[in-house]
């Protein structure tokens, strides 16, 4: 079974969120998602200073198997992108919850947090897929 850290929030589209400051969240894709994709070869990062609505497409992760869209987990503005992924996209495979983070978003709609999954609910959601 994929590792699902208890301290993070999750989306049904397999993004994780870690609160790093008031209204700021670091975002990446889960270990389960990167396992499904296989070896990641390219990441199209979201634009810094770009504002996205919740569930807007904001980037792409490409693997040797397929390409998968990234979605904004919450409404807000991207304030930082992990530029290390441009030269080393495999960081997502090697360390999806640490070095493989993708971007930081400053959220504007706190109420949207209620739509996210906690670790237990996310584990349940992927059990049938593993």
Secondary structure, 3 states (H helix, E strand, C coil): CCCCCCCCEECCCCEEEEEEECCEEEEEECHHHHHHHCCEEEEECCCCCCEECCCCEEEEEEECCCEEEEECCCCEEEEEECCHHHHCCCHHHHCCCCCCCCEEEEECCHHHHHHCECHHHHHHHHHCCC
